[in-house]
């Protein structure tokens, strides 16, 4: 089995308020594959995966291709299969992006701009998606902010 993903997607979704009711579920629109670049990258990935598994080293291990399947060969066919079968790898970031510019939601201490006493301390403050799992960096952000809130600096025990 080979898993291919578009680690740095160009498509951008959004999260918003569905109503003024604070108990209402948020409006979430991920907009997967809304940028044509993302689909092109995934089509190329399928073709590359096929080339990898076609190598002699896999001869004794190779079974039939399940998804997208040998019958699908054109870019259009692969694109349709990707649209039907692709899934997220569940590492969203950036909805409360940290930064100093006007579009940033939180500052360098994870304080929500314009909201006294409110901080966001999770992966949503990452300005961009990292090149790996977001778990360890999220823990680091939380530890750093916990130290900051306790008045500890890096040099203190």
DOFI-458984 format. One line per field, with one value per atom (N, C-alpha, C, O): atom name; x, y, z. Coordinates in steps of 0.05 Angstrom, whole numbers. Each point is the difference from the previous one (the first is absolute). Layout:
site = [CA / ...]
xx = [X / ...]
yy = [Y / ...]
zz = [Z / ...]
REM end
This chain:
site = [N / CA / C / O / N / CA / C / O / N / CA / C / O / N / CA / C / O / N / CA / C / O / N / CA / C / O / N / CA / C / O / N / CA / C / O / N / CA / C / O / N / CA / C / O / N / CA / C / O / N / CA / C / O / N / CA / C / O / N / CA / C / O / N / CA / C / O / N / CA / C / O / N / CA / C / O / N / CA / C / O / N / CA / C / O / N / CA / C / O / N / CA / C / O / N / CA / C / O / N / CA / C / O / N / CA / C / O / N / CA / C / O / N / CA / C / O / N / CA / C / O / N / CA / C / O / N / CA / C / O / N / CA / C / O / N / CA / C / O / N / CA / C / O / N / CA / C / O / N / CA / C / O / N / CA / C / O / N / CA / C / O / N / CA / C / O / N / CA / C / O / N / CA / C / O / N / CA / C / O / N / CA / C / O / N / CA / C / O / N / CA / C / O / N / CA / C / O / N / CA / C / O / N / CA / C / O / N / CA / C / O / N / CA / C / O / N / CA / C / O / N / CA / C / O / N / CA / C / O / N / CA / C / O / N / CA / C / O / N / CA / C / O / N / CA / C / O / N / CA / C / O / N / CA / C / O / N / CA / C / O / N / CA / C / O / N / CA / C / O / N / CA / C / O / N / CA / C / O / N / CA / C / O / N / CA / C / O / N / CA / C / O / N / CA / C / O / N / CA / C / O / N / CA / C / O / N / CA / C / O / N / CA / C / O / N / CA / C / O / N / CA / C / O / N / CA / C / O / N / CA / C / O / N / CA / C / O / N / CA / C / O / N / CA / C / O / N / CA / C / O / N / CA / C / O / N / CA / C / O / N / CA / C / O / N / CA / C / O / N / CA / C / O / N / CA / C / O / N / CA / C / O / N / CA / C / O / N / CA / C / O / N / CA / C / O / N / CA / C / O / N / CA / C / O / N / CA / C / O / N / CA / C / O / N / CA / C / O / N / CA / C / O / N / CA / C / O / N / CA / C / O / N / CA / C / O / N / CA / C / O / N / CA / C / O / N / CA / C / O / N / CA / C / O / N / CA / C / O / N / CA / C / O / N / CA / C / O / N / CA / C / O / N / CA / C / O / N / CA / C / O / N / CA / C / O / N / CA / C / O / N / CA / C / O / N / CA / C / O / N / CA / C / O / N / CA / C / O / N / CA / C / O / N / CA / C / O / N / CA / C / O / N / CA / C / O / N / CA / C / O / N / CA / C / O / N / CA / C / O / N / CA / C / O / N / CA / C / O / N / CA / C / O / N / CA / C / O / N / CA / C / O / N / CA / C / O / N / CA / C / O / N / CA / C / O / N / CA / C / O / N / CA / C / O / N / CA / C / O / N / CA / C / O / N / CA / C / O / N / CA / C / O / N / CA / C / O / N / CA / C / O / N / CA / C / O / N / CA / C / O / N / CA / C / O / N / CA / C / O / N / CA / C / O / N / CA / C / O / N / CA / C / O / N / CA / C / O / N / CA / C / O / N / CA / C / O / N / CA / C / O / N / CA / C / O / N / CA / C / O / N / CA / C / O / N / CA / C / O / N / CA / C / O / N / CA / C / O / N / CA / C / O / N / CA / C / O / N / CA / C / O / N / CA / C / O]
xx = [17 / -17 / 18 / 21 / -30 / 14 / -20 / -21 / 28 / -18 / 14 / 23 / -36 / 10 / -17 / -25 / 37 / -16 / 11 / 24 / -40 / 8 / 5 / -18 / 44 / 7 / -3 / -6 / 8 / -2 / -22 / 5 / -30 / -22 / -3 / 5 / -14 / -5 / -29 / -7 / -11 / -28 / -3 / 15 / -33 / -4 / -30 / -17 / 11 / -27 / -4 / 16 / -38 / -5 / -18 / -14 / 15 / -18 / -13 / 13 / -39 / -14 / -24 / -5 / -8 / -24 / -24 / -4 / -11 / -25 / -23 / -19 / 21 / -21 / 11 / 22 / -39 / 8 / -3 / 9 / -20 / -4 / 27 / 12 / -2 / 27 / 0 / 22 / -44 / -1 / -3 / 1 / -5 / -3 / 27 / 20 / -21 / 24 / 12 / -15 / 41 / 12 / -4 / -6 / 9 / -1 / 28 / 18 / -14 / 27 / -1 / -15 / 31 / 2 / 30 / 15 / -6 / 28 / 10 / 23 / -41 / 6 / 23 / 17 / -18 / 20 / 0 / -21 / 45 / 4 / -12 / -5 / 0 / -11 / 21 / -7 / 32 / 22 / 10 / 7 / -7 / 7 / 29 / 5 / 12 / 27 / 0 / 16 / -33 / -2 / -7 / 12 / -31 / -8 / 22 / 5 / 9 / 23 / 22 / 12 / -7 / 21 / -8 / 17 / -42 / -9 / -1 / 6 / -13 / 2 / 28 / 6 / 13 / 28 / 9 / 16 / -26 / 7 / -9 / 14 / -38 / -10 / 18 / 7 / 0 / 18 / 27 / 12 / -1 / 25 / -1 / 18 / -40 / -4 / -1 / 12 / -25 / -1 / 28 / 6 / 10 / 27 / 17 / 16 / -20 / 15 / -7 / 18 / -44 / -8 / 4 / -1 / 7 / 6 / 29 / 7 / 9 / 28 / 2 / -17 / 39 / 4 / 1 / -7 / 17 / 2 / -27 / -1 / -21 / -27 / -13 / -23 / 36 / -12 / -13 / -22 / 35 / -10 / -21 / -13 / 9 / -18 / -25 / -20 / 22 / -20 / -26 / 0 / -22 / -26 / -14 / 14 / -39 / -14 / -5 / -4 / 4 / -5 / -30 / -17 / 12 / -28 / -12 / -22 / 37 / -10 / 24 / 20 / -22 / -24 / -7 / -23 / 42 / -5 / 12 / 2 / 7 / 14 / -16 / 11 / -37 / -17 / 0 / -6 / 13 / 0 / 28 / 19 / -16 / 26 / 2 / 21 / -42 / 2 / 0 / -9 / 19 / -1 / -28 / -5 / -14 / -28 / -11 / -14 / 21 / -9 / 13 / -14 / 40 / 13 / -11 / -3 / -3 / -11 / -27 / -6 / -11 / -26 / 4 / -14 / 33 / 5 / 10 / -8 / 26 / 10 / -23 / -1 / -16 / -22 / -18 / -11 / 8 / -18 / 13 / -14 / 41 / 13 / 19 / 8 / 0 / 20 / -12 / -25 / 42 / -9 / 22 / 23 / -31 / 19 / 17 / -7 / 31 / 17 / -3 / 16 / -36 / -9 / 21 / 3 / 11 / 19 / -6 / 18 / -42 / -6 / 15 / 4 / 5 / 14 / -9 / -12 / 19 / -2 / -26 / -2 / -18 / -26 / 1 / -16 / 36 / 4 / 30 / 14 / -5 / 28 / 14 / -11 / 34 / 17 / 16 / 9 / -6 / 17 / -2 / -14 / 27 / 0 / -15 / -4 / -4 / -15 / -29 / -10 / -5 / -28 / -17 / -22 / 30 / -17 / 4 / -15 / 36 / 5 / -21 / -9 / 0 / -21 / 12 / -12 / 35 / 13 / 28 / 13 / -4 / 28 / 19 / -7 / 32 / 21 / -4 / 15 / -34 / -6 / -27 / -12 / 2 / -25 / -25 / -21 / 24 / -23 / -16 / 11 / -37 / -18 / -1 / -7 / 14 / 0 / -28 / -19 / 16 / -25 / -18 / -23 / 32 / -16 / 16 / 18 / -23 / 15 / -5 / -23 / 45 / -2 / -5 / -4 / 5 / -5 / 25 / 12 / -4 / 23 / -9 / -18 / 32 / -3 / 27 / 20 / -20 / 26 / -4 / -4 / 6 / -2 / 12 / 12 / -15 / 12 / -12 / 12 / -35 / -11 / 16 / -4 / 22 / 17 / 24 / 13 / -7 / 22 / -6 / -21 / 39 / -5 / -3 / -15 / 31 / -1 / 2 / 9 / -16 / 3 / 29 / 15 / -7 / 27 / 3 / -20 / 45 / 5 / -1 / 17 / -36 / -2 / -24 / -18 / 16 / -22 / 0 / 21 / -45 / -2 / 0 / -1 / 1 / -2 / 23 / -6 / 31 / 22 / 2 / 3 / -6 / 0 / -23 / 4 / -27 / -22 / 6 / -7 / 19 / 8 / 21 / -2 / 20 / 20 / -13 / 8 / -27 / -14 / -14 / 2 / -16 / -14 / 19 / -5 / 28 / 20 / 11 / 3 / 4 / 11 / -20 / 7 / -32 / -20 / -6 / -6 / 7 / -4 / 22 / -6 / 30 / 23 / -4 / 4 / -13 / -4 / -21 / 3 / -25 / -22 / 8 / -11 / 29 / 10 / 23 / 10 / -2 / 21 / 28 / 19 / -17 / 26 / 13 / -13 / 39 / 15 / 16 / 0 / 12 / 15 / 23 / 8 / 3 / 24 / -7 / 18 / -43 / -7 / -8 / -10 / 15 / -5 / -29 / -7]
yy = [-24 / 24 / 25 / 0 / 20 / 25 / 22 / 1 / 17 / 24 / 24 / 6 / 9 / 25 / 22 / -2 / 25 / 23 / 26 / 1 / 18 / 27 / 15 / 10 / -10 / 10 / 30 / 11 / 3 / 29 / 9 / 11 / -17 / 6 / 30 / 17 / -10 / 28 / 7 / 24 / -44 / 5 / 11 / -9 / 27 / 12 / -1 / 7 / -16 / -1 / 22 / 19 / -21 / 20 / -11 / -20 / 32 / -6 / 26 / 21 / -21 / 24 / -6 / -23 / 44 / -3 / -6 / 14 / -34 / -6 / 17 / 5 / 5 / 17 / 15 / -4 / 20 / 15 / -18 / 8 / -31 / -19 / -12 / -14 / 18 / -10 / -31 / -11 / -2 / -29 / -13 / -24 / 41 / -11 / -10 / 12 / -33 / -11 / 21 / 14 / -13 / 19 / -8 / -23 / 42 / -5 / -7 / 16 / -41 / -9 / -8 / -17 / 30 / -6 / -4 / 19 / -45 / -5 / 7 / 5 / -5 / 6 / -18 / 9 / -34 / -19 / 1 / 0 / -1 / -1 / 24 / -3 / 25 / 23 / 14 / 15 / -19 / 11 / -23 / -21 / 26 / -21 / -11 / -23 / 39 / -10 / -25 / -18 / 18 / -23 / -26 / -21 / 22 / -23 / -9 / -24 / 43 / -7 / -14 / -19 / 28 / -13 / -28 / -18 / 13 / -27 / -19 / -23 / 33 / -16 / -9 / -23 / 42 / -6 / -21 / -17 / 19 / -18 / -28 / -20 / 17 / -27 / -12 / -23 / 39 / -10 / -8 / -20 / 36 / -6 / -26 / -16 / 13 / -24 / -25 / -21 / 24 / -23 / -7 / -23 / 44 / -6 / -13 / -18 / 26 / -12 / -29 / -17 / 11 / -28 / -17 / -25 / 37 / -16 / -10 / -16 / 25 / -8 / -30 / -11 / -1 / -29 / -8 / -22 / 40 / -6 / -8 / -13 / 22 / -6 / -23 / -7 / -6 / -22 / -21 / -9 / 0 / -22 / 10 / -17 / 43 / 11 / 13 / 3 / 4 / 17 / -16 / -22 / 34 / -11 / 18 / 17 / -20 / 17 / 28 / 2 / 17 / 28 / 3 / -4 / 10 / 3 / 27 / 2 / 19 / 28 / 16 / 1 / 12 / 3 / -24 / -2 / -16 / -24 / 2 / 22 / -44 / 0 / 11 / 11 / -13 / 9 / 30 / 11 / 4 / 29 / 10 / -4 / 16 / 8 / 29 / 12 / 0 / 28 / 19 / -7 / 31 / 20 / 5 / 4 / -4 / 5 / -23 / 5 / -29 / -23 / 0 / -5 / 12 / 1 / 23 / -4 / 26 / 23 / -8 / 7 / -21 / -9 / -19 / 3 / -21 / -19 / 15 / -6 / 25 / 16 / 15 / 0 / 13 / 15 / -19 / 9 / -34 / -18 / -13 / -8 / 5 / -16 / 15 / -10 / 34 / 15 / 7 / 4 / -3 / 8 / 17 / 0 / 15 / 17 / -17 / -22 / 33 / -13 / 13 / -5 / 22 / 10 / 17 / -4 / 21 / 18 / 29 / 13 / -3 / 27 / 20 / -4 / 25 / 22 / 26 / 1 / 21 / 27 / 14 / 23 / -35 / 14 / 24 / 18 / -18 / 23 / 7 / 1 / 4 / 4 / 20 / 22 / -29 / 18 / 18 / -9 / 34 / 18 / 28 / 6 / 12 / 28 / 17 / 24 / -36 / 15 / 2 / -12 / 28 / 6 / -25 / -1 / -19 / -24 / -21 / -19 / 22 / -19 / 2 / 22 / -45 / -1 / 3 / 13 / -26 / 1 / 12 / -1 / 12 / 11 / -22 / -23 / 30 / -18 / -14 / -18 / 28 / -13 / -13 / -6 / 1 / -14 / 14 / -12 / 39 / 16 / 8 / 9 / -14 / 8 / 30 / 13 / -3 / 29 / 12 / -10 / 30 / 14 / -14 / 9 / -30 / -14 / -3 / -18 / 34 / -1 / -27 / -9 / -3 / -25 / -25 / -21 / 21 / -24 / -7 / 16 / -41 / -11 / -25 / -14 / 9 / -25 / -14 / 11 / -35 / -14 / -29 / -19 / 17 / -26 / 3 / 20 / -40 / 0 / 21 / 7 / 4 / 21 / 25 / 17 / -12 / 24 / -3 / 20 / -44 / -3 / 15 / -4 / 21 / 16 / -17 / 6 / -28 / -18 / -29 / -5 / -13 / -28 / -9 / 6 / -20 / -10 / -24 / -11 / 2 / -23 / -27 / -17 / 14 / -25 / 1 / 17 / -36 / -1 / 25 / 9 / 1 / 25 / -5 / 19 / -44 / -5 / 12 / 16 / -22 / 10 / 31 / 12 / 1 / 29 / 12 / 21 / -34 / 10 / -2 / 18 / -40 / -3 / 21 / 12 / -6 / 21 / 27 / 15 / -9 / 26 / 1 / 20 / -41 / -1 / 3 / 14 / -28 / 1 / 28 / 11 / 1 / 27 / 20 / 18 / -20 / 19 / -6 / 19 / -44 / -6 / 13 / 12 / -14 / 13 / 30 / 13 / -2 / 29 / 9 / 19 / -34 / 7 / -2 / 14 / -32 / -4 / 20 / 1 / 15 / 19 / -12 / 12 / -35 / -13 / 7 / 2 / 1 / 4 / -26 / -18 / 17 / -24 / -5 / -23 / 44 / -3 / -8 / -9 / 12 / -7 / -29 / -12 / 0 / -29 / -7 / -24]
zz = [0 / 0 / 0 / 13 / -27 / -1 / 4 / -13 / 31 / 5 / -11 / 6 / -23 / -11 / 9 / 1 / 6 / 8 / -11 / -7 / 5 / -7 / 26 / 13 / -5 / 26 / 2 / 22 / -43 / 0 / -20 / -21 / 28 / -18 / -5 / 18 / -42 / -7 / 6 / 5 / -4 / 6 / 28 / 18 / -14 / 26 / 7 / -16 / 40 / 9 / 20 / 2 / 13 / 21 / 21 / -4 / 27 / 23 / 8 / 2 / 1 / 7 / 19 / 6 / 1 / 17 / -17 / -20 / 27 / -14 / 8 / -15 / 40 / 11 / 24 / 8 / 4 / 24 / 25 / 22 / -25 / 22 / 8 / -17 / 41 / 7 / 2 / 0 / 1 / 2 / -28 / -2 / -18 / -27 / -11 / 6 / -21 / -12 / -19 / -13 / 11 / -19 / -29 / -6 / -11 / -29 / -8 / 2 / -12 / -7 / -30 / -8 / -8 / -28 / -7 / -3 / 1 / -5 / -28 / -5 / -15 / -28 / -11 / -15 / 22 / -10 / -31 / -12 / 1 / -29 / -15 / -24 / 38 / -14 / -17 / -19 / 24 / -16 / -18 / 9 / -35 / -20 / 5 / -8 / 20 / 5 / 18 / -4 / 24 / 18 / -14 / 6 / -24 / -15 / -18 / -3 / -10 / -17 / 15 / -10 / 34 / 17 / 7 / -1 / 8 / 7 / -24 / 3 / -27 / -24 / -5 / -6 / 8 / -3 / 21 / -6 / 30 / 22 / -7 / 5 / -16 / -7 / -22 / 2 / -21 / -22 / 11 / -8 / 27 / 12 / 17 / -1 / 16 / 16 / -18 / 7 / -30 / -19 / -10 / -3 / -3 / -9 / 22 / -6 / 30 / 22 / 3 / 2 / -1 / 3 / -24 / 2 / -25 / -24 / -1 / -17 / 36 / 1 / 7 / 14 / -25 / 4 / 30 / 7 / 10 / 28 / 13 / 20 / -33 / 11 / -14 / 6 / -25 / -15 / 17 / -5 / 26 / 16 / 21 / 13 / -11 / 20 / -12 / 13 / -38 / -13 / -4 / -11 / 20 / -6 / -20 / -13 / 9 / -19 / 13 / 24 / -40 / 9 / 7 / -18 / 42 / 9 / -6 / -12 / 19 / -4 / -11 / 14 / -36 / -16 / -18 / -9 / 6 / -17 / -27 / -12 / 2 / -26 / -23 / -19 / 20 / -22 / -3 / -22 / 43 / -1 / -8 / 16 / -39 / -10 / -7 / 4 / -14 / -9 / 24 / 22 / -26 / 21 / 10 / 24 / -43 / 8 / 17 / 20 / -27 / 16 / 28 / 20 / -19 / 26 / 17 / 24 / -37 / 15 / 12 / 23 / -38 / 11 / 24 / 19 / -21 / 21 / 25 / 23 / -27 / 22 / 14 / 24 / -40 / 12 / 16 / 21 / -30 / 14 / 25 / 19 / -19 / 20 / 19 / 21 / -29 / 16 / 27 / 3 / 17 / 27 / 13 / -9 / 29 / 14 / 18 / 8 / -1 / 19 / 27 / 18 / -15 / 26 / 15 / 24 / -38 / 13 / -7 / -11 / 17 / -8 / 18 / 24 / -36 / 14 / -12 / -21 / 35 / -12 / 3 / -10 / 22 / 2 / 19 / -1 / 20 / 18 / -2 / 20 / -44 / -5 / 17 / 5 / 5 / 16 / -19 / -21 / 29 / -16 / 10 / 19 / -34 / 7 / -20 / 5 / -27 / -21 / 7 / 19 / -34 / 6 / -3 / 13 / -29 / -4 / 21 / 2 / 15 / 21 / 22 / 7 / 3 / 20 / 29 / 17 / -13 / 26 / -2 / -21 / 43 / 1 / 8 / 3 / 2 / 7 / 27 / 7 / 9 / 26 / -1 / 21 / -46 / -5 / 11 / 4 / 0 / 8 / -25 / -20 / 22 / -22 / -2 / 19 / -42 / -4 / 3 / -12 / 29 / 4 / 20 / 4 / 10 / 19 / 26 / 1 / 19 / 25 / 14 / 2 / 7 / 16 / -15 / 12 / -39 / -16 / -15 / -14 / 16 / -15 / -15 / 8 / -30 / -14 / 0 / -9 / 20 / 3 / -11 / 15 / -41 / -13 / -28 / -7 / -10 / -27 / -18 / -20 / 27 / -17 / -1 / -18 / 37 / 0 / -19 / -6 / -3 / -19 / -26 / -11 / 3 / -25 / -25 / -18 / 17 / -23 / 10 / 22 / -40 / 7 / 0 / -18 / 39 / 2 / -18 / -11 / 7 / -18 / 16 / -5 / 22 / 16 / 18 / -3 / 21 / 18 / 18 / 8 / -2 / 16 / 30 / 15 / -6 / 29 / 16 / 18 / -25 / 16 / 0 / 21 / -44 / 0 / 16 / 13 / -12 / 15 / 30 / 16 / -8 / 28 / 7 / 22 / -40 / 5 / 4 / 18 / -35 / 2 / 27 / 14 / -6 / 26 / 23 / 19 / -20 / 22 / 2 / 22 / -45 / 0 / 11 / 16 / -24 / 10 / 30 / 14 / -6 / 29 / 16 / 21 / -30 / 13 / 1 / 21 / -44 / -1 / 20 / 14 / -13 / 18 / 29 / 17 / -11 / 27 / 7 / 22 / -42 / 5 / -1 / 10 / -22 / -2 / -26 / -21 / 21 / -24 / -7 / 17 / -40 / -8 / 19 / 5 / 7 / 17 / 28 / 15 / -6 / 27 / 3 / -20 / 43 / 4 / 0 / 3]
REM end
